[in-house]
């Protein structure tokens, strides 16, 4: 495969997150990576701090909550070669220079089972708690109740399906072994099912990596 993975900045991934990814929102970003084919950006992945403090404390315990990050966006162009997505994820994780516990979700509401995480050896820890979507009077769509403050009136709420939760330990053998021992969630068998595709027809502006 003629692919290359590089760290990118906020401006490189902004359009992808706002228009290409189904969430249409920019999350917390601590690390951002680009998948390039022949020096053209064909995919974006971001990692940041989770919005939920209970998640950070619940995975490894309060003492290690600062080690918890979330792979919160992963999006590529359609039509890439087989295994390009797993190459993107595994290569990106190798660039991160620190020890951390990374959580990510496969969204049942979008028909996702998390096969990319299964292909790259993440740990499956079952389903998240049931959440709601809040539709606001000002047109905003809010996914967590604690983000509603000062947002105005709620027009309606909609219950979501729970999401598949995956965990990956990044570090040397000793660090990975310790985090695995500290893991508070039950390790479960990988889920199976037919994946559905969301509308990802938006084509981002071509971005060329400067040599």
C-alpha positions in Angstrom: 0.0 0.0 0.0 1.3 3.4 -1.0 0.1 5.1 2.2 1.8 7.3 4.8 0.6 8.5 8.2 1.7 11.9 9.7 0.7 14.1 12.6 -1.5 17.0 11.3 -2.8 20.2 12.9 -6.3 21.5 13.7 -6.7 23.3 10.4 -5.9 20.1 8.4 -8.7 18.1 10.0 -11.3 20.8 10.6 -13.2 20.4 7.4 -13.2 16.6 7.7 -14.7 16.7 11.2 -17.4 19.3 10.4 -18.6 18.0 7.1 -17.3 14.4 6.3 -17.7 12.7 9.7 -21.4 11.9 10.6 -21.1 13.7 14.0 -20.5 17.1 12.3 -18.8 18.5 15.4 -15.2 19.1 16.4 -14.3 17.2 19.6 -11.4 17.6 22.1 -8.2 17.1 20.1 -4.9 16.3 21.8 -3.4 14.4 18.8 -4.5 14.4 15.1 -3.2 12.2 12.3 -3.6 12.2 8.6 -3.6 9.3 6.2 -1.9 10.3 2.9 -1.9 8.5 -0.4 0.6 9.9 -2.9 0.9 12.9 -0.7 -2.8 13.6 -0.7 -4.8 13.6 2.5 -7.4 10.7 2.3 -8.2 10.2 6.0 -8.2 11.9 9.5 -8.1 10.4 13.0 -8.2 12.4 16.3 -7.6 11.6 19.9 -8.6 13.8 22.8 -9.8 13.9 26.4 -13.2 12.3 26.9 -16.1 14.6 27.7 -17.2 12.4 30.6 -15.1 12.5 33.8 -16.9 9.4 35.1 -15.5 7.5 32.1 -12.0 8.7 32.9 -12.3 7.5 36.5 -14.3 4.4 35.7 -11.8 2.7 33.4 -8.6 2.5 35.5 -9.8 4.2 38.7 -9.4 7.8 40.0 -5.7 7.6 40.5 -5.1 7.0 36.8 -7.9 9.1 35.3 -5.4 11.5 33.6 -4.1 8.6 31.5 -7.4 8.1 29.8 -7.9 9.5 26.3 -10.5 8.8 23.6 -10.1 8.0 19.9 -13.1 10.3 19.0 -13.0 10.6 15.2 -11.9 8.3 12.4 -12.9 9.0 8.9 -11.5 8.2 5.4 -12.4 8.6 1.8 -14.5 5.9 0.2 -12.8 3.4 -2.1 -9.5 3.0 -0.3 -7.7 -0.4 -0.5 -8.5 -3.2 1.9 -6.7 -2.9 5.3 -5.9 0.8 4.7 -8.1 1.7 7.8 -6.3 -0.8 10.1 -3.0 0.5 8.8 -4.0 4.0 9.6 -5.1 3.3 13.1 -2.1 1.1 14.0 0.4 3.5 12.4 -1.1 6.5 14.2 -0.8 4.9 17.6 2.8 4.2 17.0 3.5 7.9 16.7 2.2 8.8 20.1 5.2 9.2 22.5 3.5 8.5 25.8 1.7 5.8 27.8 -2.1 6.0 27.8 -5.3 4.1 27.9 -7.5 4.9 24.8 -11.2 4.3 24.7 -13.3 4.4 21.5 -16.9 3.7 20.6 -18.6 2.0 17.7 -21.9 3.7 17.3 -24.8 1.3 17.2 -27.1 4.1 16.1 -25.0 4.3 12.9 -25.0 0.5 12.5 -21.3 0.1 13.5 -19.9 -2.9 15.3 -16.2 -1.8 15.7 -14.6 -4.2 13.2 -11.6 -1.8 12.8 -10.9 -2.1 16.5 -11.2 -5.8 16.4 -8.8 -5.9 13.5 -6.2 -3.9 15.5 -6.6 -5.9 18.7 -8.5 -3.6 21.0 -10.2 -4.9 24.0 -14.0 -5.0 23.9 -15.7 -4.1 27.2 -19.4 -4.3 26.3 -22.0 -1.6 25.8 -22.1 2.0 27.1 -25.0 3.3 29.1 -28.1 4.5 27.2 -27.8 8.2 26.2 -30.2 10.7 24.8 -30.0 13.3 22.1 -31.4 16.8 22.9 -32.8 18.9 20.2 -32.6 22.6 21.1 -34.8 25.5 20.2 -31.8 27.3 18.6 -31.3 24.4 16.2 -28.4 22.7 18.0 -28.3 19.0 18.6 -26.7 18.1 22.0 -25.5 14.6 22.9 -24.7 15.0 26.6 -27.0 16.6 29.2 -24.1 18.5 30.9 -23.5 20.5 27.7 -27.0 21.9 27.7 -26.4 24.7 30.3 -27.2 28.1 28.8 -28.1 26.5 25.5 -31.8 27.5 25.7 -35.0 25.5 25.6 -35.1 21.7 24.8 -37.7 21.0 22.0 -37.5 17.2 22.2 -35.3 14.3 23.4 -34.6 11.1 21.6 -33.2 7.9 23.2 -30.1 6.4 21.6 -29.0 2.8 21.4 -26.0 2.0 23.7 -22.6 2.1 21.9 -19.9 -0.6 21.7 -17.0 0.3 23.9 -13.4 -0.6 23.0 -10.2 0.0 25.0 -6.5 0.0 23.9 -3.5 0.2 26.1 -0.6 2.1 24.7 2.9 1.7 26.3 5.7 -0.8 26.9 5.0 -4.3 28.1 5.2 -3.4 31.8 2.8 -0.4 31.4 0.3 -2.4 29.3 0.3 -5.2 31.9 -0.4 -2.8 34.7 -3.2 -1.1 32.9 -4.8 -4.4 32.0 -4.7 -5.3 35.7 -6.3 -2.0 36.6 -9.1 -2.3 34.1 -12.4 -1.9 35.8 -14.6 -3.1 32.9 -15.3 -6.7 32.1 -13.6 -8.0 29.0 -16.3 -9.4 26.6 -16.3 -11.4 23.3 -16.2 -9.2 20.1 -19.7 -8.3 18.8 -20.7 -9.4 15.3 -23.3 -8.1 13.0 -23.8 -6.4 9.6 -22.2 -2.9 9.4 -24.2 -0.1 7.8 -22.7 2.9 6.1 -23.7 6.4 6.8 -23.8 9.1 4.1 -20.1 10.1 3.8 -20.4 11.5 0.2 -18.9 14.9 1.1 -15.6 15.4 -0.6 -13.1 17.5 1.4 -10.9 20.0 -0.3 -7.8 18.2 -1.6 -4.9 18.7 0.8 -1.3 17.9 -0.3 1.4 17.2 2.1 4.3 19.6 1.6 7.7 17.8 1.3 
